[in-house]
Structure formats: structure tokens, C-alpha cells
Amino acid sequence: MQTPQRQGSPGYHGIRDSFQMVWVLKGNSLIAVPSSSNVKPVSISSLPCTDTNIHVEGKGSLIYLGIKDVDLCLLCAEIEGQPTLQLKEKRIMDLYLENEAQVPFLFLRSIEGSTSTFQSVAYPGWFIATSSEAGQPVILTKERGKTYNTNFFFSPEE
């Protein structure tokens, strides 16, 4: 396996689900809301994991996800026995520059057609998801294709 090239800065992406819901930052939570001209969605920063010693089941790329312009990164942690998506105050470049993979912060990005899925590396089988109901938090689910959307349009920003 090749060692990924070192990057000087993250890539930035817009993210939305099939219901045209975008993510907004509300306090220390990500909320999915309908896209409109008066909504300012977050830009997602992403960087690859450079630790060649980490191997996961499934095809895709190992990445860290953060929120552009604020030092918040997405991570998965257990709360009351349930894997939960959280935001933690952390610089994405710090995660990227670590020699050893920071597993709670790692996601396996898989491309399915024109969309991407983001599976937790710490909790295999759990995916970032949004509800079809507006104003709900962005969560982790293991129930793909049922109540929650787990496929996202992840578009590079200019």
C-alpha cells in the first residue's frame, strides 16, 4: 500500500443528503436543515489518514472530518452503550500530522454512485446519517436505507 502524499491543508467540501438537507452548526451540534438562501451550511474539511499500519474491512479511503473555520472535528464515542457522533475541539491538521491513526476521529469514506458514505472506523457498521425530518441532529446509525439517510453528496468547494 502506498503512503499518502502529505498535504499542507485540508480539502473543503459541501455536504447534503438526497432530501437536499445541509448541515449547520448549532452550538456544539450538527443539525440537518433544508437548503435555502437564508441557511449557511458548514463546509466540511477532510484529510486522509497517513498511518499505513491501520487496516479496515471494506473499500474506501480513511479520512478525518472537521468543520471549516472552527477547530471542531467529528468523532465517534460511546455514550450509555451507544456509538454516538460528536464534535470535539480539535484541529484537523493536528490529527493529520499524528503518526498513529486517531481511530475515534477516523471514517471510511466509500463512494456509491454519485454519493459517499462515512462509516465509523471505531464502530464498524455505524454510519453518519441524517433524518428525513428537518432540524434533527446528524447522528450515527447502523440501519442503512431505513429511517435515516446515510448517503451524501460530498462536493469539493472551489
C-alpha positions in Angstrom: 0.0 0.0 0.0 1.3 3.4 -0.9 1.9 6.1 1.7 -0.4 9.0 1.0 1.2 12.3 0.0 1.5 14.8 2.8 -0.9 17.7 2.3 -0.5 21.3 3.5 -4.1 22.0 4.1 -7.5 20.1 4.2 -9.8 19.8 1.3 -13.1 21.5 1.7 -16.5 20.1 0.8 -20.1 20.9 0.8 -22.3 18.1 2.1 -26.0 17.4 1.5 -28.3 14.4 1.6 -30.8 13.1 -1.0 -33.5 15.3 0.6 -31.3 18.4 -0.1 -30.7 18.8 3.7 -27.4 20.5 4.5 -25.5 20.5 7.8 -25.5 23.6 10.0 -23.6 24.2 13.3 -25.9 24.8 16.2 -24.0 25.2 19.4 -21.7 22.1 19.5 -24.0 20.0 17.3 -24.5 19.4 13.6 -28.2 19.8 12.5 -29.6 18.8 9.1 -31.9 21.5 7.6 -33.3 22.1 4.2 -31.0 24.0 1.9 -32.2 27.6 1.2 -30.8 31.0 0.6 -31.0 32.0 4.3 -29.2 29.0 5.6 -25.4 29.0 5.9 -24.3 25.3 5.7 -21.0 24.2 7.2 -18.1 23.4 4.9 -16.5 20.1 5.8 -12.8 19.8 5.9 -11.2 16.5 5.2 -7.8 15.0 5.3 -6.6 11.4 4.7 -5.1 9.2 7.5 -1.4 8.7 6.8 -0.9 5.7 9.2 -0.1 2.7 6.9 -0.5 0.3 9.9 -4.3 0.7 10.1 -6.4 -1.7 8.1 -10.2 -1.8 7.9 -12.8 -4.0 6.3 -14.4 -2.5 3.2 -13.4 -0.4 0.3 -12.8 3.3 0.5 -10.4 5.9 2.0 -9.7 6.6 5.6 -10.3 10.2 6.4 -10.7 12.7 9.2 -13.6 15.1 9.0 -13.8 18.6 10.6 -15.7 21.9 10.3 -14.0 24.6 8.2 -13.1 27.8 10.1 -13.6 26.4 13.6 -11.4 23.9 15.4 -14.1 21.1 15.6 -13.7 17.6 14.3 -16.2 14.8 14.1 -15.5 11.7 16.3 -17.4 8.6 17.4 -17.6 7.8 21.1 -19.8 5.6 23.2 -22.5 7.2 25.3 -24.6 4.9 27.5 -23.5 1.9 25.4 -24.5 3.6 22.1 -22.0 4.8 19.5 -22.6 8.5 19.1 -21.4 11.1 16.6 -19.8 14.1 18.4 -17.9 17.2 17.7 -14.7 17.8 19.7 -12.5 20.8 19.8 -9.5 19.7 17.8 -7.5 21.0 14.8 -7.9 18.7 11.8 -4.2 19.3 10.9 -3.2 18.0 14.3 -5.0 14.7 13.7 -3.5 14.5 10.2 0.1 15.1 11.4 -0.1 12.4 14.1 2.0 9.4 13.1 -0.6 7.0 14.6 -4.2 6.9 13.5 -6.6 8.6 15.8 -9.3 5.9 15.5 -12.2 7.7 17.2 -11.9 10.5 14.6 -11.5 8.2 11.6 -14.1 7.5 9.0 -14.1 5.1 6.0 -15.4 7.1 3.0 -16.9 4.8 0.4 -18.2 6.0 -2.9 -21.6 4.6 -4.0 -22.5 6.1 -7.4 -22.6 9.8 -7.1 -22.7 9.8 -3.3 -20.4 8.9 -0.4 -21.0 7.1 2.9 -19.0 7.7 6.0 -18.5 4.6 8.3 -17.0 4.9 11.7 -13.7 3.1 12.0 -14.1 2.9 15.8 -17.6 1.3 15.4 -17.7 -0.7 12.2 -21.2 -0.9 10.6 -22.2 2.5 12.0 -22.6 5.3 9.5 -23.0 9.1 9.7 -26.7 9.7 9.0 -29.4 12.4 8.8 -33.1 12.1 9.4 -35.6 12.9 6.6 -37.2 15.3 9.2 -35.7 18.8 9.2 -33.9 20.2 12.2 -32.7 16.8 13.6 -29.1 16.2 14.6 -26.6 14.4 12.4 -26.1 11.0 14.1 -24.6 7.6 13.7 -26.8 4.7 12.7 -26.4 1.1 11.7 -29.7 0.9 9.9 -28.8 1.9 6.4 -31.6 2.7 4.0 -34.4 2.7 6.5 -35.3 5.7 8.7 -32.0 7.6 8.1 -30.1 8.8 5.1 -26.5 7.5 5.0 -25.6 8.6 1.5 -24.3 12.1 1.0 -23.3 14.3 -1.9 -19.8 15.4 -0.9 -18.8 18.1 -3.4 -15.4 19.8 -3.4 -15.6 23.5 -3.0 -13.8 25.8 -5.4 
